[in-house]
Amino acid sequence: MRLFEWKSDFFPGSPSRITEFVNYLSGVWQNRNRFVDLNDEVGDFDPKEDTLRKQQFFDFSIDGKISARNYVGVVQYDGIRIEVYPKIFANDDSQNTGLWQLQMLYWLSYCRKIKFPYSSADLSTIKFDDFLELLIYVFANLTEETVSKQPFQDYQVLVEQTSFLRGRISFDDYTRHNLISGNWQNFFCSHQPYVYDNLFNRIVKFVTKRLLLISNNSLNQEALSRILFILSDVTEVDCFASDCDKVSLNPLFSDHQSILNLCKLYLSNQVVDMENQESTNFCFLLPMEYVFEDFIYGFLSDKLPALNFRSQSMEYLALRNDSSLFQIRNDIYLPGKLIIDTKYKIRSMTDGPKAGVSQVDLYQMISYAIRRNCNDVLLLYPHFENSKETSATFHVPSQMLSSHITIEVRNIDITFQILSEADRVMIERVRGLHPLFA
């Protein structure tokens, strides 16, 4: 089934299965990795949220309905598959889910913590009506092409018993196993051969096998099977997200790094079910507020590097007994020039001269400007299909600063009809937001 954020529909399974589905989601919620530091969370994120054992992905009503919250993506549990799309697509009459899926991957490709190896050229000829299969295809397509054209070999630390010296002696093992038993003529040696059966390939093989269990698409199954054939000489071991951090890749292996990033993502946050090796459960759900903020920052940093944007720049509003209190964290900051705050909200244009900006948000922007000694603030909202947002400018007199505070309110469209032109169109939209970007 398909849902939009904050929309509801009847649960696709029998009502009796809701409890087990909720229990699965709660396990994912407790074991997920946060995309922000809990100790530093402010603004739209609730620090207490992580202490709740109750999952925060969906709400369930007594009449058997399921309601999506602010998380988008896909979840599959025991034959039940639910896709959640951003609310900015809710008024799109085309109902082109394939295009929506590609746009979501495009946004993720600019996120700094969720780096997807997106290429519109690779995906333009492939039509998926299933977001889960599209995610698997991204992995399978890149991995097969990379490991077949550029097999990865690496130095692997081995400790083994030999009759001749190789590398260096492992004295602890030699003393414990050979010297005291009279088998002194053999040595325990530690060496690093340059091998194909290394940790990187073992991680790739493990993730490939798990995705092969999950996929129902023949195209994906064939690609994943070919990857396993290429890696047939690699040892099969259980791998975890922490193993990905042990792999060191040369910067020349950029495609291998993208594969490793995907493996880490799928192995973390319980994207694939790590408790059952035969499970087909899969959960890839991301907070859309974070995706919107991180996409804007990633795109600005990539296309306008000379401006030196800072993300999540932290400060404190007050001091008490030499302690810093009331933390603030600007979404995007240009030191001394501009504060950008992203708000993934729909502005209500019926609010007269306030232009749909909440009083709380305006208070927040003023406190940011005063603390940063910055007169220029950009409050950025997403554009929603068929909505009638208008730009607005608020001037706040302030004798604390050299001049009054200017708060520009803008909407930006992050959707596209032709993904191959997304970068060019997005640059044009960004340049119209503020003179600094021109």
C-alpha positions as CSV (number, residue, x, y, z in Angstrom):
1,M,0.0,0.0,0.0
2,R,1.0,3.7,-0.5
3,L,0.6,6.5,2.0
4,F,1.5,10.2,2.2
5,E,2.9,11.8,5.3
6,W,0.2,12.4,7.8
7,K,-2.4,10.5,5.8
8,S,-4.2,7.4,6.9
9,D,-5.7,4.3,5.3
10,F,-6.8,0.8,6.4
11,F,-4.1,-1.5,7.4
12,P,-3.3,-3.9,4.5
13,G,-3.1,-7.0,6.7
14,S,-5.7,-8.5,9.1
15,P,-6.3,-6.4,12.3
16,S,-4.9,-9.3,14.4
17,R,-1.4,-8.7,12.8
18,I,-1.2,-5.0,13.8
19,T,0.3,-6.0,17.2
20,E,3.2,-8.0,15.7
21,F,3.8,-5.3,13.1
22,V,4.0,-2.7,15.8
23,N,6.4,-4.8,17.8
24,Y,8.6,-5.1,14.8
25,L,8.6,-1.4,14.2
26,S,9.4,-0.8,17.9
27,G,12.4,-3.0,17.6
28,V,13.6,-1.0,14.6
29,W,12.9,2.2,16.4
30,Q,15.0,1.2,19.4
31,N,18.0,0.0,17.4
32,R,18.1,2.7,14.7
33,N,21.0,5.2,14.4
34,R,19.9,8.8,14.8
35,F,20.8,11.2,12.0
36,V,21.4,13.9,14.6
37,D,23.3,13.9,17.9
38,L,20.7,13.3,20.6
39,N,22.8,15.3,23.1
40,D,22.6,18.4,20.8
41,E,19.1,18.2,19.4
42,V,17.0,21.3,19.3
43,G,14.3,22.7,17.2
44,D,12.1,20.3,15.3
45,F,13.7,17.2,17.1
46,D,12.5,16.1,20.5
47,P,15.4,14.8,22.7
48,K,13.0,12.8,24.7
49,E,11.8,11.0,21.6
50,D,14.6,8.4,21.8
51,T,13.7,7.3,25.3
52,L,10.3,6.2,24.2
53,R,9.9,2.5,23.5
54,K,6.9,3.2,21.3
55,Q,7.8,3.4,17.6
56,Q,7.3,6.9,16.1
57,F,6.9,5.8,12.4
58,F,3.1,5.3,12.3
59,D,0.0,5.7,14.3
60,F,-2.8,3.1,14.5
61,S,-6.5,3.7,15.3
62,I,-9.0,1.4,16.9
63,D,-10.9,1.1,13.6
64,G,-7.9,-0.6,12.0
65,K,-6.4,2.4,10.2
66,I,-2.7,3.1,9.9
67,S,-1.5,6.7,9.7
68,A,1.9,7.8,8.5
69,R,3.9,10.4,10.5
70,N,6.9,12.4,9.2
71,Y,9.0,9.4,8.1
72,V,9.2,8.6,4.3
73,G,10.4,5.4,2.6
74,V,9.4,1.8,2.7
75,V,8.8,-0.9,5.3
76,Q,8.2,-4.6,4.6
77,Y,7.2,-7.1,7.3
78,D,6.1,-10.7,6.7
79,G,4.5,-10.0,3.3
80,I,3.2,-6.5,4.3
81,R,4.8,-3.7,2.3
82,I,4.0,0.0,3.0
83,E,5.5,2.9,1.0
84,V,5.3,6.4,2.5
85,Y,5.8,9.4,0.2
86,P,6.5,13.1,1.1
87,K,3.4,15.3,1.5
88,I,4.8,17.6,-1.2
89,F,3.6,15.0,-3.7
90,A,0.1,14.7,-2.2
91,N,-1.5,17.2,-4.6
92,D,0.3,15.8,-7.7
93,D,-2.5,14.6,-9.9
94,S,-0.1,12.6,-12.1
95,Q,0.3,9.9,-9.4
96,N,3.7,9.1,-11.0
97,T,5.2,7.1,-8.2
98,G,8.2,6.1,-10.3
99,L,9.1,9.8,-10.7
100,W,8.6,10.4,-7.0
101,Q,10.9,7.6,-6.1
102,L,13.7,9.0,-8.4
103,Q,13.3,12.4,-6.9
104,M,13.7,11.0,-3.4
105,L,16.9,9.3,-4.4
106,Y,18.1,12.5,-6.0
107,W,17.6,14.4,-2.7
108,L,19.4,11.6,-0.8
109,S,22.4,11.9,-3.1
110,Y,23.1,15.3,-1.7
111,C,22.6,14.4,1.9
112,R,25.9,14.3,3.8
113,K,25.1,11.3,6.0
114,I,22.9,9.3,3.6
115,K,25.0,9.3,0.4
116,F,23.3,7.5,-2.4
117,P,25.2,6.8,-5.7
118,Y,22.3,8.3,-7.7
119,S,22.6,8.6,-11.5
120,S,19.6,9.7,-13.6
121,A,21.2,8.1,-16.6
122,D,21.4,4.7,-14.9
123,L,17.8,4.8,-13.8
124,S,16.0,6.6,-16.7
125,T,15.6,3.4,-18.7
126,I,14.5,1.3,-15.8
127,K,10.9,1.6,-14.6
128,F,10.1,0.4,-11.0
129,D,6.7,0.7,-9.5
130,D,8.1,-0.4,-6.1
131,F,10.4,1.7,-4.0
132,L,12.0,-1.2,-2.2
133,E,13.0,-2.9,-5.5
134,L,14.4,0.5,-6.7
135,L,16.6,0.7,-3.6
136,I,17.9,-2.9,-4.2
137,Y,18.5,-2.0,-7.9
138,V,20.7,0.9,-7.0
139,F,22.9,-1.4,-4.9
140,A,22.9,-4.3,-7.4
141,N,23.6,-2.2,-10.5
142,L,26.6,-0.3,-8.9
143,T,28.0,-3.3,-7.2
144,E,27.9,-5.7,-10.2
145,E,29.5,-3.1,-12.5
146,T,32.2,-2.2,-9.9
147,V,33.3,-5.7,-8.7
148,S,33.3,-7.1,-12.2
149,K,35.4,-4.3,-13.8
150,Q,37.6,-3.5,-10.8
151,P,37.9,-6.4,-8.3
152,F,39.0,-5.2,-4.9
153,Q,42.0,-6.8,-3.3
154,D,43.4,-5.7,0.0
155,Y,46.0,-6.6,2.7
156,Q,44.3,-8.9,5.2
157,V,45.9,-9.7,8.6
158,L,46.4,-13.4,9.0
159,V,47.8,-15.4,12.0
160,E,48.8,-18.9,11.0
161,Q,51.1,-21.7,11.9
162,T,54.0,-22.3,9.5
163,S,57.3,-24.3,9.4
164,F,59.1,-21.2,8.2
165,L,59.2,-17.5,9.2
166,R,56.7,-15.3,7.4
167,G,56.0,-11.8,8.4
168,R,56.6,-11.6,12.1
169,I,56.3,-14.1,14.9
170,S,53.3,-14.0,17.2
171,F,55.2,-14.7,20.4
172,D,52.0,-15.1,22.5
173,D,50.6,-17.8,20.3
174,Y,54.0,-19.5,19.8
175,T,54.6,-19.7,23.5
176,R,51.1,-20.9,24.4
177,H,50.7,-23.5,21.7
178,N,54.1,-24.6,20.5
179,L,56.9,-23.9,22.8
180,I,55.4,-25.5,25.9
181,S,54.2,-28.5,23.9
182,G,57.6,-29.2,22.3
183,N,56.4,-28.3,18.9
184,W,59.1,-25.6,18.7
185,Q,60.0,-26.1,15.1
186,N,56.7,-24.5,13.9
187,F,56.0,-20.8,14.2
188,F,52.9,-18.7,14.6
189,C,53.3,-15.9,12.2
190,S,51.4,-12.7,11.6
191,H,51.5,-11.4,8.0
192,Q,49.4,-9.4,5.6
193,P,48.9,-11.1,2.2
194,Y,47.3,-9.1,-0.6
195,V,44.1,-11.2,-1.0
196,Y,40.7,-11.1,-2.7
197,D,39.0,-12.7,0.3
198,N,39.0,-9.6,2.4
199,L,36.6,-7.8,4.7
200,F,35.2,-5.5,2.0
201,N,34.2,-8.4,-0.2
202,R,32.8,-10.3,2.7
203,I,30.6,-7.4,3.7
204,V,29.4,-7.0,0.1
205,K,28.6,-10.7,-0.2
206,F,26.7,-10.8,3.1
207,V,24.5,-7.8,2.1
208,T,24.0,-9.2,-1.4
209,K,22.7,-12.5,0.0
210,R,20.3,-10.7,2.4
211,L,18.9,-8.5,-0.4
212,L,18.5,-11.6,-2.7
213,L,16.1,-13.0,0.0
214,I,14.1,-9.8,0.0
215,S,13.8,-9.0,-3.7
216,N,10.9,-10.3,-5.8
217,N,12.0,-8.6,-9.0
218,S,13.6,-10.9,-11.6
219,L,16.0,-8.2,-12.8
220,N,17.3,-7.6,-9.3
221,Q,17.5,-11.3,-8.5
222,E,19.6,-12.0,-11.6
223,A,22.0,-9.1,-10.9
224,L,22.4,-10.1,-7.2
225,S,23.0,-13.7,-8.3
226,R,25.8,-12.6,-10.7
227,I,27.4,-10.6,-7.8
228,L,27.4,-13.8,-5.7
229,F,29.0,-15.7,-8.5
230,I,31.8,-13.2,-8.9
231,L,32.4,-13.4,-5.1
232,S,32.1,-17.2,-4.9
233,D,35.7,-17.5,-3.6
234,V,35.0,-15.0,-0.7
235,T,34.3,-16.5,2.7
236,E,30.7,-16.3,4.0
237,V,30.5,-14.6,7.4
238,D,27.9,-12.6,9.3
239,C,28.7,-8.9,9.0
240,F,27.5,-5.8,11.0
241,A,27.5,-2.1,10.4
242,S,30.5,-1.7,12.7
243,D,32.6,-3.9,10.3
244,C,32.2,-1.3,7.6
245,D,34.2,1.2,9.7
246,K,37.1,-1.3,9.7
247,V,37.6,-1.1,6.0
248,S,40.0,1.5,4.7
249,L,39.7,2.4,1.1
250,N,42.0,4.5,-1.1
251,P,40.3,7.7,-2.4
252,L,40.8,6.2,-5.9
253,F,38.2,3.6,-5.1
254,S,35.2,6.0,-5.1
255,D,32.7,3.5,-6.4
256,H,33.8,1.0,-3.8
257,Q,33.3,3.6,-1.2
258,S,29.7,4.2,-2.4
259,I,29.1,0.5,-2.2
260,L,30.5,0.4,1.3
261,N,28.3,3.4,2.3
262,L,25.2,1.5,1.1
263,C,26.2,-1.6,2.9
264,K,26.6,0.3,6.1
265,L,23.3,2.0,5.6
266,Y,21.5,-1.3,5.0
267,L,23.2,-3.0,8.0
268,S,22.5,-0.1,10.3
269,N,19.1,1.1,11.6
270,Q,17.9,-2.4,11.1
271,V,17.2,-1.7,7.5
272,V,17.7,-5.4,7.0
273,D,16.6,-7.7,9.8
274,M,19.8,-8.8,11.6
275,E,18.0,-11.0,14.1
276,N,16.9,-13.6,11.6
277,Q,19.3,-14.6,8.7
278,E,16.3,-15.9,6.7
279,S,14.1,-12.9,7.3
280,T,12.7,-10.8,4.4
281,N,11.9,-7.8,6.6
282,F,13.2,-4.5,5.5
283,C,12.7,-1.0,6.9
284,F,14.0,2.2,5.2
285,L,12.3,5.2,6.8
286,L,13.8,8.6,7.1
287,P,12.5,11.8,8.8
288,M,11.5,14.1,5.9
289,E,12.4,17.3,7.9
290,Y,16.0,16.0,8.0
291,V,16.1,15.1,4.3
292,F,14.8,18.5,3.3
293,E,17.4,20.4,5.5
294,D,20.3,18.1,4.5
295,F,19.4,18.2,0.8
296,I,19.4,22.0,0.8
297,Y,22.7,22.2,2.6
298,G,24.3,19.5,0.5
299,F,23.2,21.1,-2.8
300,L,24.4,24.6,-1.7
301,S,27.7,23.3,-0.5
302,D,28.3,21.4,-3.7
303,K,27.2,24.1,-6.2
304,L,28.4,27.2,-4.3
305,P,31.5,26.0,-2.5
306,A,33.1,29.5,-2.5
307,L,30.5,30.7,0.1
308,N,31.7,28.1,2.6
309,F,28.4,27.1,4.1
310,R,28.3,25.6,7.6
311,S,25.7,23.1,8.7
312,Q,24.2,22.6,12.2
313,S,26.5,25.4,13.5
314,M,26.1,25.3,17.3
315,E,26.0,28.2,19.8
316,Y,24.4,29.0,23.2
317,L,22.0,31.8,24.0
318,A,22.9,32.5,27.6
319,L,25.5,32.1,30.3
320,R,24.9,31.3,34.0
321,N,27.7,30.7,36.5
322,D,30.1,30.3,33.6
323,S,27.9,27.6,32.1
324,S,26.5,27.8,28.6
325,L,22.8,27.3,28.4
326,F,19.9,27.2,25.9
327,Q,21.6,25.7,22.9
328,I,20.8,26.8,19.3
329,R,21.8,25.1,16.1
330,N,21.5,26.9,12.8
331,D,20.5,24.7,9.9
332,I,22.8,26.5,7.5
333,Y,25.0,29.5,8.3
334,L,27.2,31.9,6.4
335,P,29.3,33.5,9.1
336,G,28.4,37.2,9.5
337,K,26.4,37.2,6.3
338,L,23.3,34.9,6.4
339,I,21.4,32.5,8.6
340,I,19.3,30.0,6.7
341,D,16.6,28.0,8.6
342,T,14.6,25.3,6.8
343,K,11.0,24.6,7.8
344,Y,9.4,21.5,6.3
345,K,5.9,22.9,6.7
346,I,2.9,24.1,4.7
347,R,2.5,27.8,5.1
348,S,-1.2,28.8,5.5
349,M,-1.7,31.8,3.2
350,T,-5.0,32.6,5.0
351,D,-3.0,34.2,7.9
352,G,-3.0,37.7,6.4
353,P,0.1,39.8,6.7
354,K,1.9,37.1,8.7
355,A,2.2,35.1,5.4
356,G,1.8,31.8,7.2
357,V,4.8,32.2,9.4
358,S,4.2,31.1,13.0
359,Q,5.0,33.5,15.8
360,V,7.3,30.8,17.4
361,D,9.3,30.6,14.2
362,L,9.8,34.3,14.0
363,Y,10.9,34.5,17.7
364,Q,13.4,31.7,16.9
365,M,14.8,33.6,13.9
366,I,15.2,36.8,15.9
367,S,17.1,35.0,18.7
368,Y,19.4,33.5,16.1
369,A,20.1,36.9,14.5
370,I,20.8,38.6,17.8
371,R,23.1,35.8,19.0
372,R,25.0,35.6,15.8
373,N,25.1,39.3,15.3
374,C,23.7,38.8,11.8
375,N,21.1,41.0,10.3
376,D,20.1,38.8,7.4
377,V,17.9,35.7,7.8
378,L,16.4,33.4,5.2
379,L,13.4,31.3,6.3
380,L,13.0,28.6,3.7
381,Y,10.0,26.4,3.1
382,P,9.3,23.7,0.4
383,H,6.9,24.4,-2.4
384,F,3.8,22.3,-2.4
385,E,2.0,21.3,-5.6
386,N,-1.0,23.5,-6.5
387,S,-0.3,25.8,-3.5
388,K,-0.2,29.6,-3.6
389,E,2.8,30.6,-1.5
390,T,4.0,34.1,-1.8
391,S,7.4,35.6,-0.7
392,A,7.4,37.9,2.3
393,T,9.9,40.1,4.0
394,F,9.8,41.1,7.7
395,H,11.9,44.0,9.2
396,V,12.6,43.8,12.9
397,P,13.9,47.1,14.4
398,S,16.9,46.4,16.7
399,Q,19.2,48.8,18.5
400,M,21.4,45.9,19.5
401,L,22.6,45.4,15.9
402,S,24.0,47.9,13.5
403,S,20.8,47.9,11.5
404,H,17.4,46.2,11.6
405,I,17.0,42.5,11.2
406,T,15.6,41.4,7.8
407,I,13.8,38.0,7.6
408,E,13.2,36.8,4.1
409,V,10.5,34.1,3.7
410,R,10.8,32.0,0.6
411,N,9.5,28.7,-0.8
412,I,11.7,26.5,-3.1
413,D,10.4,23.8,-5.4
414,I,12.6,20.7,-5.0
415,T,10.6,18.5,-7.5
416,F,11.3,18.0,-11.1
417,Q,9.7,16.5,-14.2
418,I,12.9,15.7,-16.0
419,L,15.5,14.4,-13.6
420,S,18.4,14.7,-16.0
421,E,17.9,18.5,-15.8
422,A,17.4,18.6,-12.0
423,D,20.8,20.2,-11.2
424,R,20.5,23.0,-13.8
425,V,16.9,23.8,-12.8
426,M,17.8,23.7,-9.1
427,I,20.7,26.1,-9.5
428,E,18.3,28.6,-11.2
429,R,15.9,28.3,-8.3
430,V,18.6,28.7,-5.7
431,R,20.0,31.8,-7.3
432,G,16.6,33.5,-7.0
433,L,16.4,33.0,-3.2
434,H,19.0,35.6,-2.2
435,P,21.5,38.1,-3.7
436,L,24.4,36.1,-2.2
437,F,23.5,33.2,-4.5
438,A,23.3,35.1,-7.7
